[in-house]
Amino acid sequence: MHVIIGGCGRVGAQLADQLSREEHDVVIIDTNPESFDRIGSAFNGETLIGNIIDKQTLQRAGITHADALAAVTNLDNANLMSVQIARELFAVGVTVARLFNPQREDSYRKMGVTYVSGTRLVARAIMKQLDIHTFPPHVGFAEGDIDIVELVVTEKGRGITVSELQNRGDLRVAAMVRDGRTRIPAGRDRLLHDDLLVAAVRGGRPGRKVRDLLSSPATTRRV
């Protein structure tokens, strides 16, 4: 996977190190060359001096064939603009923006921007967002490997019971939203297409046997 990281602060450096260890093709961008000193000695990716909202810089970073971009500078506007450029001009499939100002969360949601707001917890959450098999965390924990995520039932999942889903997917459903009403479902309850579930999932990844039965709210968002 070719990943571009915008911003080499503590979060960006940690992301770069971890993605590099997982043998992904990583390019990290920052305006300050001294910021790259934060990256570990085992990093085998590329560092690039430049601005993440500059199209030429992004092109030098390989944006035309990038699989994902994470904008984690300390500037909300730069992060937002970077992911918009990546999505709208270069059709990058997975983009994540770091957000500092919680008052802007509603605007980010309306624009369909995946964002993460907090340094260790932020890096862990962004790693999950960059994985196409991982659902966005509704609540994450700095320690351990359990996340509370939101899941949407697909047409293929219609008719399966909550118990069957839990047994197949190694997850536990805590709540279900249907027709605007939230309740705690029973194990025998059968799911309907477009039911929204809140569930505890190991590593943010439901088991392979149920991945086609569930989707991320981000892929079904209606604006």
Solvent accessible surface area in square Angstrom, and as a share of the most:
residue,aa,sasa,rsa
1,M,79,0.35
2,H,17,0.08
3,V,0,0.00
4,I,0,0.00
5,I,0,0.00
6,G,1,0.01
7,G,4,0.04
8,C,0,0.00
9,G,28,0.27
10,R,177,0.64
11,V,1,0.01
12,G,0,0.00
13,A,5,0.04
14,Q,68,0.30
15,L,1,0.00
16,A,0,0.00
17,D,27,0.14
18,Q,52,0.23
19,L,2,0.01
20,S,5,0.03
21,R,159,0.58
22,E,88,0.39
23,E,154,0.69
24,H,47,0.21
25,D,78,0.41
26,V,0,0.00
27,V,4,0.02
28,I,0,0.00
29,I,0,0.00
30,D,23,0.12
31,T,91,0.53
32,N,71,0.37
33,P,72,0.45
34,E,124,0.56
35,S,8,0.05
36,F,30,0.12
37,D,121,0.62
38,R,135,0.49
39,I,19,0.10
40,G,34,0.33
41,S,127,0.82
42,A,85,0.66
43,F,33,0.14
44,N,115,0.59
45,G,30,0.29
46,E,85,0.38
47,T,58,0.34
48,L,15,0.08
49,I,94,0.48
50,G,15,0.15
51,N,67,0.34
52,I,9,0.04
53,I,57,0.29
54,D,57,0.30
55,K,105,0.45
56,Q,132,0.59
57,T,7,0.04
58,L,0,0.00
59,Q,92,0.41
60,R,150,0.55
61,A,3,0.02
62,G,9,0.09
63,I,1,0.00
64,T,96,0.56
65,H,119,0.53
66,A,12,0.10
67,D,67,0.35
68,A,0,0.00
69,L,1,0.01
70,A,0,0.00
71,A,0,0.00
72,V,5,0.03
73,T,26,0.15
74,N,115,0.59
75,L,110,0.55
76,D,17,0.09
77,N,90,0.46
78,A,15,0.11
79,N,0,0.00
80,L,16,0.08
81,M,89,0.40
82,S,1,0.00
83,V,0,0.00
84,Q,47,0.21
85,I,27,0.13
86,A,0,0.00
87,R,72,0.26
88,E,124,0.55
89,L,105,0.52
90,F,37,0.16
91,A,86,0.67
92,V,7,0.04
93,G,72,0.70
94,V,32,0.18
95,T,12,0.07
96,V,0,0.00
97,A,0,0.00
98,R,33,0.12
99,L,3,0.02
100,F,98,0.41
101,N,59,0.30
102,P,90,0.56
103,Q,161,0.72
104,R,64,0.23
105,E,41,0.18
106,D,75,0.39
107,S,53,0.34
108,Y,0,0.00
109,R,118,0.43
110,K,131,0.56
111,M,76,0.34
112,G,17,0.17
113,V,3,0.02
114,T,33,0.19
115,Y,44,0.17
116,V,13,0.08
117,S,58,0.37
118,G,65,0.63
119,T,46,0.27
120,R,137,0.50
121,L,68,0.34
122,V,1,0.01
123,A,0,0.00
124,R,45,0.16
125,A,10,0.08
126,I,0,0.00
127,M,24,0.11
128,K,22,0.09
129,Q,24,0.11
130,L,2,0.01
131,D,30,0.16
132,I,130,0.66
133,H,84,0.37
134,T,14,0.08
135,F,17,0.07
136,P,35,0.22
137,P,33,0.21
138,H,99,0.44
139,V,69,0.39
140,G,25,0.24
141,F,91,0.38
142,A,45,0.35
143,E,114,0.51
144,G,61,0.58
145,D,65,0.34
146,I,62,0.32
147,D,1,0.01
148,I,40,0.20
149,V,0,0.00
150,E,46,0.21
151,L,0,0.00
152,V,13,0.07
153,V,1,0.00
154,T,30,0.18
155,E,88,0.40
156,K,145,0.61
157,G,0,0.00
158,R,143,0.52
159,G,31,0.30
160,I,16,0.08
161,T,15,0.09
162,V,4,0.02
163,S,43,0.28
164,E,69,0.31
165,L,1,0.00
166,Q,32,0.14
167,N,122,0.63
168,R,116,0.42
169,G,0,0.00
170,D,93,0.48
171,L,3,0.01
172,R,138,0.51
173,V,18,0.10
174,A,59,0.46
175,A,20,0.15
176,M,0,0.00
177,V,41,0.23
178,R,61,0.22
179,D,138,0.71
180,G,72,0.70
181,R,195,0.71
182,T,94,0.55
183,R,109,0.40
184,I,142,0.72
185,P,15,0.09
186,A,36,0.28
187,G,30,0.29
188,R,197,0.72
189,D,28,0.14
190,R,144,0.53
191,L,1,0.01
192,L,83,0.41
193,H,85,0.38
194,D,64,0.33
195,D,3,0.02
196,L,46,0.23
197,L,0,0.00
198,V,28,0.16
199,A,0,0.00
200,A,31,0.24
201,V,1,0.00
202,R,142,0.52
203,G,13,0.12
204,G,0,0.00
205,R,111,0.40
206,P,0,0.00
207,G,21,0.21
208,R,188,0.69
209,K,156,0.66
210,V,0,0.00
211,R,51,0.19
212,D,79,0.41
213,L,16,0.08
214,L,7,0.03
215,S,23,0.15
216,S,16,0.10
217,P,32,0.20
218,A,39,0.30
219,T,105,0.61
220,T,44,0.26
221,R,98,0.36
222,R,193,0.70
223,V,147,0.85
